[in-house]
Amino acid sequence: MRSNLERRYRTLLRVLPAWYRAEREEEMVGIFLADRTDDLDLEHGWPGWGETGATLALAVRVRLGTRRAAGTVLRLLALTGLLGQLVAAAQSWTVTARVGFFGDVQGWWYDVAAVAAFTALVAGRRAVGRVAAGVLGVASLAPVVWSVAVGFPAWLTLLWHGPVLVTSVVAVAAFHREAPPVSPRWWTIAPVALVAGIASVVFAPALSTRTMLAAWLIAAVVVAVFRPWSARVSVPAA
């Protein structure tokens, strides 16, 4: 008869894919329960925080692994989102160079974090890239929290900052330590995105919805033309 603790461990393991559980569930449950033999603990105990965190991290690595379609799609989404942020950063820097600094500190946090995240991830420095993406996520979440605090419609703020928040969360999740290397083609796309951002505001006195939309569309076209996801990259043997 299964104890309550064992049932809770098995519930936790459901975050893993079914095929993985079929191979490893019994072994993992046995390891979890090896040192938890007290009857009271078996009746009322719960999985530890460390075990829970490790299981969730394992689930991310397995579900977004090297040859998993979900992982490939999310990594492409993260890099494309960061590429769009490079466009926005180039726009911001160009306008600042023309008319002076606006004092938009949060915007500079966006720019620096996005450039650092994209550069690090493409260069294979996943840990640095994930930290930078995390900073980008915090910078995009802060206005939403502030909106809730002051009574401003949070959904409107979330609508504006949501794409950046999604990009950062996806980047942190998809670029785990077992993720495959990024195609070098992304290096050739980045300068084009920066030029597109500069060109979109070179004749405008400030940022506008029209120029930002145009720059994002240019970035999307560049991605479609270069098709970086189709490049064959070697995956190191385990």
MODELLER restraints for C-alpha pairs under 7 A, 6 or more apart:
rsr = mdl.restraints
at = mdl.atoms
rsr.add(forms.Gaussian(group=physical.xy_distance, feature=features.Distance(at['CA:3:A'], at['CA:42:A']), mean=5.80, stdev=0.5))
rsr.add(forms.Gaussian(group=physical.xy_distance, feature=features.Distance(at['CA:3:A'], at['CA:43:A']), mean=6.14, stdev=0.5))
rsr.add(forms.Gaussian(group=physical.xy_distance, feature=features.Distance(at['CA:4:A'], at['CA:42:A']), mean=6.21, stdev=0.5))
rsr.add(forms.Gaussian(group=physical.xy_distance, feature=features.Distance(at['CA:4:A'], at['CA:43:A']), mean=5.26, stdev=0.5))
rsr.add(forms.Gaussian(group=physical.xy_distance, feature=features.Distance(at['CA:4:A'], at['CA:44:A']), mean=6.83, stdev=0.5))
rsr.add(forms.Gaussian(group=physical.xy_distance, feature=features.Distance(at['CA:5:A'], at['CA:42:A']), mean=5.05, stdev=0.5))
rsr.add(forms.Gaussian(group=physical.xy_distance, feature=features.Distance(at['CA:5:A'], at['CA:43:A']), mean=6.20, stdev=0.5))
rsr.add(forms.Gaussian(group=physical.xy_distance, feature=features.Distance(at['CA:5:A'], at['CA:44:A']), mean=6.80, stdev=0.5))
rsr.add(forms.Gaussian(group=physical.xy_distance, feature=features.Distance(at['CA:5:A'], at['CA:45:A']), mean=5.59, stdev=0.5))
rsr.add(forms.Gaussian(group=physical.xy_distance, feature=features.Distance(at['CA:5:A'], at['CA:46:A']), mean=5.88, stdev=0.5))
rsr.add(forms.Gaussian(group=physical.xy_distance, feature=features.Distance(at['CA:8:A'], at['CA:46:A']), mean=6.66, stdev=0.5))
rsr.add(forms.Gaussian(group=physical.xy_distance, feature=features.Distance(at['CA:9:A'], at['CA:29:A']), mean=6.67, stdev=0.5))
rsr.add(forms.Gaussian(group=physical.xy_distance, feature=features.Distance(at['CA:9:A'], at['CA:47:A']), mean=6.25, stdev=0.5))
rsr.add(forms.Gaussian(group=physical.xy_distance, feature=features.Distance(at['CA:15:A'], at['CA:56:A']), mean=6.99, stdev=0.5))
rsr.add(forms.Gaussian(group=physical.xy_distance, feature=features.Distance(at['CA:15:A'], at['CA:59:A']), mean=6.14, stdev=0.5))
rsr.add(forms.Gaussian(group=physical.xy_distance, feature=features.Distance(at['CA:16:A'], at['CA:59:A']), mean=4.96, stdev=0.5))
rsr.add(forms.Gaussian(group=physical.xy_distance, feature=features.Distance(at['CA:17:A'], at['CA:63:A']), mean=6.99, stdev=0.5))
rsr.add(forms.Gaussian(group=physical.xy_distance, feature=features.Distance(at['CA:60:A'], at['CA:173:A']), mean=6.76, stdev=0.5))
rsr.add(forms.Gaussian(group=physical.xy_distance, feature=features.Distance(at['CA:61:A'], at['CA:176:A']), mean=6.43, stdev=0.5))
rsr.add(forms.Gaussian(group=physical.xy_distance, feature=features.Distance(at['CA:61:A'], at['CA:178:A']), mean=6.84, stdev=0.5))
rsr.add(forms.Gaussian(group=physical.xy_distance, feature=features.Distance(at['CA:63:A'], at['CA:71:A']), mean=6.94, stdev=0.5))
rsr.add(forms.Gaussian(group=physical.xy_distance, feature=features.Distance(at['CA:64:A'], at['CA:70:A']), mean=5.74, stdev=0.5))
rsr.add(forms.Gaussian(group=physical.xy_distance, feature=features.Distance(at['CA:64:A'], at['CA:71:A']), mean=3.73, stdev=0.5))
rsr.add(forms.Gaussian(group=physical.xy_distance, feature=features.Distance(at['CA:64:A'], at['CA:174:A']), mean=6.15, stdev=0.5))
rsr.add(forms.Gaussian(group=physical.xy_distance, feature=features.Distance(at['CA:65:A'], at['CA:71:A']), mean=5.77, stdev=0.5))
rsr.add(forms.Gaussian(group=physical.xy_distance, feature=features.Distance(at['CA:65:A'], at['CA:178:A']), mean=6.84, stdev=0.5))
rsr.add(forms.Gaussian(group=physical.xy_distance, feature=features.Distance(at['CA:65:A'], at['CA:179:A']), mean=6.19, stdev=0.5))
rsr.add(forms.Gaussian(group=physical.xy_distance, feature=features.Distance(at['CA:66:A'], at['CA:179:A']), mean=5.57, stdev=0.5))
rsr.add(forms.Gaussian(group=physical.xy_distance, feature=features.Distance(at['CA:66:A'], at['CA:180:A']), mean=5.64, stdev=0.5))
rsr.add(forms.Gaussian(group=physical.xy_distance, feature=features.Distance(at['CA:71:A'], at['CA:174:A']), mean=5.99, stdev=0.5))
rsr.add(forms.Gaussian(group=physical.xy_distance, feature=features.Distance(at['CA:74:A'], at['CA:170:A']), mean=6.27, stdev=0.5))
rsr.add(forms.Gaussian(group=physical.xy_distance, feature=features.Distance(at['CA:74:A'], at['CA:174:A']), mean=6.11, stdev=0.5))
rsr.add(forms.Gaussian(group=physical.xy_distance, feature=features.Distance(at['CA:75:A'], at['CA:171:A']), mean=6.63, stdev=0.5))
rsr.add(forms.Gaussian(group=physical.xy_distance, feature=features.Distance(at['CA:75:A'], at['CA:174:A']), mean=5.56, stdev=0.5))
rsr.add(forms.Gaussian(group=physical.xy_distance, feature=features.Distance(at['CA:75:A'], at['CA:175:A']), mean=6.83, stdev=0.5))
rsr.add(forms.Gaussian(group=physical.xy_distance, feature=features.Distance(at['CA:78:A'], at['CA:167:A']), mean=5.10, stdev=0.5))
rsr.add(forms.Gaussian(group=physical.xy_distance, feature=features.Distance(at['CA:78:A'], at['CA:170:A']), mean=5.75, stdev=0.5))
rsr.add(forms.Gaussian(group=physical.xy_distance, feature=features.Distance(at['CA:78:A'], at['CA:171:A']), mean=5.01, stdev=0.5))
rsr.add(forms.Gaussian(group=physical.xy_distance, feature=features.Distance(at['CA:79:A'], at['CA:118:A']), mean=6.72, stdev=0.5))
rsr.add(forms.Gaussian(group=physical.xy_distance, feature=features.Distance(at['CA:81:A'], at['CA:167:A']), mean=5.53, stdev=0.5))
rsr.add(forms.Gaussian(group=physical.xy_distance, feature=features.Distance(at['CA:82:A'], at['CA:114:A']), mean=5.95, stdev=0.5))
rsr.add(forms.Gaussian(group=physical.xy_distance, feature=features.Distance(at['CA:82:A'], at['CA:118:A']), mean=5.97, stdev=0.5))
rsr.add(forms.Gaussian(group=physical.xy_distance, feature=features.Distance(at['CA:82:A'], at['CA:167:A']), mean=6.90, stdev=0.5))
rsr.add(forms.Gaussian(group=physical.xy_distance, feature=features.Distance(at['CA:83:A'], at['CA:190:A']), mean=6.73, stdev=0.5))
rsr.add(forms.Gaussian(group=physical.xy_distance, feature=features.Distance(at['CA:83:A'], at['CA:193:A']), mean=6.82, stdev=0.5))
rsr.add(forms.Gaussian(group=physical.xy_distance, feature=features.Distance(at['CA:84:A'], at['CA:216:A']), mean=5.80, stdev=0.5))
rsr.add(forms.Gaussian(group=physical.xy_distance, feature=features.Distance(at['CA:84:A'], at['CA:219:A']), mean=6.57, stdev=0.5))
rsr.add(forms.Gaussian(group=physical.xy_distance, feature=features.Distance(at['CA:85:A'], at['CA:114:A']), mean=6.12, stdev=0.5))
rsr.add(forms.Gaussian(group=physical.xy_distance, feature=features.Distance(at['CA:86:A'], at['CA:114:A']), mean=6.72, stdev=0.5))
rsr.add(forms.Gaussian(group=physical.xy_distance, feature=features.Distance(at['CA:86:A'], at['CA:115:A']), mean=6.29, stdev=0.5))
rsr.add(forms.Gaussian(group=physical.xy_distance, feature=features.Distance(at['CA:86:A'], at['CA:193:A']), mean=6.63, stdev=0.5))
rsr.add(forms.Gaussian(group=physical.xy_distance, feature=features.Distance(at['CA:86:A'], at['CA:194:A']), mean=6.17, stdev=0.5))
rsr.add(forms.Gaussian(group=physical.xy_distance, feature=features.Distance(at['CA:87:A'], at['CA:193:A']), mean=5.40, stdev=0.5))
rsr.add(forms.Gaussian(group=physical.xy_distance, feature=features.Distance(at['CA:87:A'], at['CA:194:A']), mean=5.35, stdev=0.5))
rsr.add(forms.Gaussian(group=physical.xy_distance, feature=features.Distance(at['CA:87:A'], at['CA:196:A']), mean=6.66, stdev=0.5))
rsr.add(forms.Gaussian(group=physical.xy_distance, feature=features.Distance(at['CA:87:A'], at['CA:197:A']), mean=4.45, stdev=0.5))
rsr.add(forms.Gaussian(group=physical.xy_distance, feature=features.Distance(at['CA:87:A'], at['CA:215:A']), mean=6.35, stdev=0.5))
rsr.add(forms.Gaussian(group=physical.xy_distance, feature=features.Distance(at['CA:87:A'], at['CA:216:A']), mean=6.88, stdev=0.5))
rsr.add(forms.Gaussian(group=physical.xy_distance, feature=features.Distance(at['CA:88:A'], at['CA:197:A']), mean=6.30, stdev=0.5))
rsr.add(forms.Gaussian(group=physical.xy_distance, feature=features.Distance(at['CA:88:A'], at['CA:212:A']), mean=6.92, stdev=0.5))
rsr.add(forms.Gaussian(group=physical.xy_distance, feature=features.Distance(at['CA:89:A'], at['CA:111:A']), mean=5.00, stdev=0.5))
rsr.add(forms.Gaussian(group=physical.xy_distance, feature=features.Distance(at['CA:90:A'], at['CA:194:A']), mean=5.39, stdev=0.5))
rsr.add(forms.Gaussian(group=physical.xy_distance, feature=features.Distance(at['CA:90:A'], at['CA:197:A']), mean=4.96, stdev=0.5))
rsr.add(forms.Gaussian(group=physical.xy_distance, feature=features.Distance(at['CA:90:A'], at['CA:198:A']), mean=5.45, stdev=0.5))
rsr.add(forms.Gaussian(group=physical.xy_distance, feature=features.Distance(at['CA:91:A'], at['CA:197:A']), mean=4.85, stdev=0.5))
rsr.add(forms.Gaussian(group=physical.xy_distance, feature=features.Distance(at['CA:91:A'], at['CA:198:A']), mean=5.29, stdev=0.5))
rsr.add(forms.Gaussian(group=physical.xy_distance, feature=features.Distance(at['CA:91:A'], at['CA:201:A']), mean=6.18, stdev=0.5))
rsr.add(forms.Gaussian(group=physical.xy_distance, feature=features.Distance(at['CA:94:A'], at['CA:198:A']), mean=5.91, stdev=0.5))
rsr.add(forms.Gaussian(group=physical.xy_distance, feature=features.Distance(at['CA:95:A'], at['CA:205:A']), mean=6.84, stdev=0.5))
rsr.add(forms.Gaussian(group=physical.xy_distance, feature=features.Distance(at['CA:95:A'], at['CA:206:A']), mean=5.73, stdev=0.5))
rsr.add(forms.Gaussian(group=physical.xy_distance, feature=features.Distance(at['CA:106:A'], at['CA:139:A']), mean=6.91, stdev=0.5))
rsr.add(forms.Gaussian(group=physical.xy_distance, feature=features.Distance(at['CA:109:A'], at['CA:139:A']), mean=6.90, stdev=0.5))
rsr.add(forms.Gaussian(group=physical.xy_distance, feature=features.Distance(at['CA:110:A'], at['CA:136:A']), mean=5.83, stdev=0.5))
rsr.add(forms.Gaussian(group=physical.xy_distance, feature=features.Distance(at['CA:110:A'], at['CA:139:A']), mean=6.73, stdev=0.5))
rsr.add(forms.Gaussian(group=physical.xy_distance, feature=features.Distance(at['CA:113:A'], at['CA:132:A']), mean=5.18, stdev=0.5))
rsr.add(forms.Gaussian(group=physical.xy_distance, feature=features.Distance(at['CA:113:A'], at['CA:133:A']), mean=6.55, stdev=0.5))
rsr.add(forms.Gaussian(group=physical.xy_distance, feature=features.Distance(at['CA:113:A'], at['CA:135:A']), mean=6.41, stdev=0.5))
rsr.add(forms.Gaussian(group=physical.xy_distance, feature=features.Distance(at['CA:113:A'], at['CA:136:A']), mean=5.43, stdev=0.5))
rsr.add(forms.Gaussian(group=physical.xy_distance, feature=features.Distance(at['CA:114:A'], at['CA:133:A']), mean=6.82, stdev=0.5))
rsr.add(forms.Gaussian(group=physical.xy_distance, feature=features.Distance(at['CA:114:A'], at['CA:136:A']), mean=6.52, stdev=0.5))
rsr.add(forms.Gaussian(group=physical.xy_distance, feature=features.Distance(at['CA:116:A'], at['CA:129:A']), mean=6.68, stdev=0.5))
rsr.add(forms.Gaussian(group=physical.xy_distance, feature=features.Distance(at['CA:116:A'], at['CA:132:A']), mean=6.08, stdev=0.5))
rsr.add(forms.Gaussian(group=physical.xy_distance, feature=features.Distance(at['CA:117:A'], at['CA:129:A']), mean=4.20, stdev=0.5))
rsr.add(forms.Gaussian(group=physical.xy_distance, feature=features.Distance(at['CA:117:A'], at['CA:130:A']), mean=6.70, stdev=0.5))
rsr.add(forms.Gaussian(group=physical.xy_distance, feature=features.Distance(at['CA:117:A'], at['CA:132:A']), mean=4.90, stdev=0.5))
rsr.add(forms.Gaussian(group=physical.xy_distance, feature=features.Distance(at['CA:117:A'], at['CA:133:A']), mean=5.39, stdev=0.5))
rsr.add(forms.Gaussian(group=physical.xy_distance, feature=features.Distance(at['CA:118:A'], at['CA:129:A']), mean=6.79, stdev=0.5))
rsr.add(forms.Gaussian(group=physical.xy_distance, feature=features.Distance(at['CA:120:A'], at['CA:126:A']), mean=6.44, stdev=0.5))
rsr.add(forms.Gaussian(group=physical.xy_distance, feature=features.Distance(at['CA:120:A'], at['CA:128:A']), mean=6.09, stdev=0.5))
rsr.add(forms.Gaussian(group=physical.xy_distance, feature=features.Distance(at['CA:120:A'], at['CA:129:A']), mean=4.72, stdev=0.5))
rsr.add(forms.Gaussian(group=physical.xy_distance, feature=features.Distance(at['CA:121:A'], at['CA:129:A']), mean=5.03, stdev=0.5))
rsr.add(forms.Gaussian(group=physical.xy_distance, feature=features.Distance(at['CA:122:A'], at['CA:182:A']), mean=5.44, stdev=0.5))
rsr.add(forms.Gaussian(group=physical.xy_distance, feature=features.Distance(at['CA:122:A'], at['CA:186:A']), mean=6.92, stdev=0.5))
rsr.add(forms.Gaussian(group=physical.xy_distance, feature=features.Distance(at['CA:124:A'], at['CA:181:A']), mean=6.25, stdev=0.5))
rsr.add(forms.Gaussian(group=physical.xy_distance, feature=features.Distance(at['CA:124:A'], at['CA:182:A']), mean=6.99, stdev=0.5))
rsr.add(forms.Gaussian(group=physical.xy_distance, feature=features.Distance(at['CA:126:A'], at['CA:175:A']), mean=6.31, stdev=0.5))
rsr.add(forms.Gaussian(group=physical.xy_distance, feature=features.Distance(at['CA:126:A'], at['CA:177:A']), mean=6.97, stdev=0.5))
rsr.add(forms.Gaussian(group=physical.xy_distance, feature=features.Distance(at['CA:130:A'], at['CA:171:A']), mean=6.53, stdev=0.5))
rsr.add(forms.Gaussian(group=physical.xy_distance, feature=features.Distance(at['CA:130:A'], at['CA:172:A']), mean=4.88, stdev=0.5))
rsr.add(forms.Gaussian(group=physical.xy_distance, feature=features.Distance(at['CA:133:A'], at['CA:168:A']), mean=4.82, stdev=0.5))
rsr.add(forms.Gaussian(group=physical.xy_distance, feature=features.Distance(at['CA:133:A'], at['CA:171:A']), mean=6.48, stdev=0.5))
rsr.add(forms.Gaussian(group=physical.xy_distance, feature=features.Distance(at['CA:133:A'], at['CA:172:A']), mean=6.44, stdev=0.5))
rsr.add(forms.Gaussian(group=physical.xy_distance, feature=features.Distance(at['CA:134:A'], at['CA:168:A']), mean=6.04, stdev=0.5))
rsr.add(forms.Gaussian(group=physical.xy_distance, feature=features.Distance(at['CA:134:A'], at['CA:172:A']), mean=6.77, stdev=0.5))
rsr.add(forms.Gaussian(group=physical.xy_distance, feature=features.Distance(at['CA:136:A'], at['CA:168:A']), mean=6.22, stdev=0.5))
rsr.add(forms.Gaussian(group=physical.xy_distance, feature=features.Distance(at['CA:137:A'], at['CA:164:A']), mean=6.82, stdev=0.5))
rsr.add(forms.Gaussian(group=physical.xy_distance, feature=features.Distance(at['CA:137:A'], at['CA:165:A']), mean=4.92, stdev=0.5))
rsr.add(forms.Gaussian(group=physical.xy_distance, feature=features.Distance(at['CA:137:A'], at['CA:168:A']), mean=5.10, stdev=0.5))
rsr.add(forms.Gaussian(group=physical.xy_distance, feature=features.Distance(at['CA:137:A'], at['CA:169:A']), mean=6.77, stdev=0.5))
rsr.add(forms.Gaussian(group=physical.xy_distance, feature=features.Distance(at['CA:140:A'], at['CA:161:A']), mean=5.61, stdev=0.5))
rsr.add(forms.Gaussian(group=physical.xy_distance, feature=features.Distance(at['CA:140:A'], at['CA:164:A']), mean=6.40, stdev=0.5))
rsr.add(forms.Gaussian(group=physical.xy_distance, feature=features.Distance(at['CA:140:A'], at['CA:165:A']), mean=5.69, stdev=0.5))
rsr.add(forms.Gaussian(group=physical.xy_distance, feature=features.Distance(at['CA:141:A'], at['CA:165:A']), mean=6.73, stdev=0.5))
rsr.add(forms.Gaussian(group=physical.xy_distance, feature=features.Distance(at['CA:143:A'], at['CA:157:A']), mean=6.90, stdev=0.5))
rsr.add(forms.Gaussian(group=physical.xy_distance, feature=features.Distance(at['CA:144:A'], at['CA:154:A']), mean=5.75, stdev=0.5))
rsr.add(forms.Gaussian(group=physical.xy_distance, feature=features.Distance(at['CA:144:A'], at['CA:157:A']), mean=5.69, stdev=0.5))
rsr.add(forms.Gaussian(group=physical.xy_distance, feature=features.Distance(at['CA:144:A'], at['CA:158:A']), mean=5.91, stdev=0.5))
rsr.add(forms.Gaussian(group=physical.xy_distance, feature=features.Distance(at['CA:147:A'], at['CA:153:A']), mean=6.47, stdev=0.5))
rsr.add(forms.Gaussian(group=physical.xy_distance, feature=features.Distance(at['CA:147:A'], at['CA:154:A']), mean=5.36, stdev=0.5))
rsr.add(forms.Gaussian(group=physical.xy_distance, feature=features.Distance(at['CA:148:A'], at['CA:154:A']), mean=5.66, stdev=0.5))
rsr.add(forms.Gaussian(group=physical.xy_distance, feature=features.Distance(at['CA:180:A'], at['CA:235:A']), mean=5.88, stdev=0.5))
rsr.add(forms.Gaussian(group=physical.xy_distance, feature=features.Distance(at['CA:183:A'], at['CA:228:A']), mean=6.26, stdev=0.5))
rsr.add(forms.Gaussian(group=physical.xy_distance, feature=features.Distance(at['CA:183:A'], at['CA:231:A']), mean=6.27, stdev=0.5))
rsr.add(forms.Gaussian(group=physical.xy_distance, feature=features.Distance(at['CA:183:A'], at['CA:233:A']), mean=6.32, stdev=0.5))
rsr.add(forms.Gaussian(group=physical.xy_distance, feature=features.Distance(at['CA:185:A'], at['CA:228:A']), mean=5.54, stdev=0.5))
rsr.add(forms.Gaussian(group=physical.xy_distance, feature=features.Distance(at['CA:186:A'], at['CA:228:A']), mean=6.44, stdev=0.5))
rsr.add(forms.Gaussian(group=physical.xy_distance, feature=features.Distance(at['CA:189:A'], at['CA:222:A']), mean=6.83, stdev=0.5))
rsr.add(forms.Gaussian(group=physical.xy_distance, feature=features.Distance(at['CA:193:A'], at['CA:219:A']), mean=5.60, stdev=0.5))
rsr.add(forms.Gaussian(group=physical.xy_distance, feature=features.Distance(at['CA:196:A'], at['CA:215:A']), mean=5.76, stdev=0.5))
rsr.add(forms.Gaussian(group=physical.xy_distance, feature=features.Distance(at['CA:196:A'], at['CA:218:A']), mean=6.68, stdev=0.5))
rsr.add(forms.Gaussian(group=physical.xy_distance, feature=features.Distance(at['CA:197:A'], at['CA:215:A']), mean=5.50, stdev=0.5))
rsr.add(forms.Gaussian(group=physical.xy_distance, feature=features.Distance(at['CA:200:A'], at['CA:211:A']), mean=5.38, stdev=0.5))
rsr.add(forms.Gaussian(group=physical.xy_distance, feature=features.Distance(at['CA:200:A'], at['CA:214:A']), mean=6.90, stdev=0.5))
rsr.add(forms.Gaussian(group=physical.xy_distance, feature=features.Distance(at['CA:200:A'], at['CA:215:A']), mean=6.01, stdev=0.5))
rsr.add(forms.Gaussian(group=physical.xy_distance, feature=features.Distance(at['CA:201:A'], at['CA:207:A']), mean=6.74, stdev=0.5))
rsr.add(forms.Gaussian(group=physical.xy_distance, feature=features.Distance(at['CA:201:A'], at['CA:211:A']), mean=6.35, stdev=0.5))
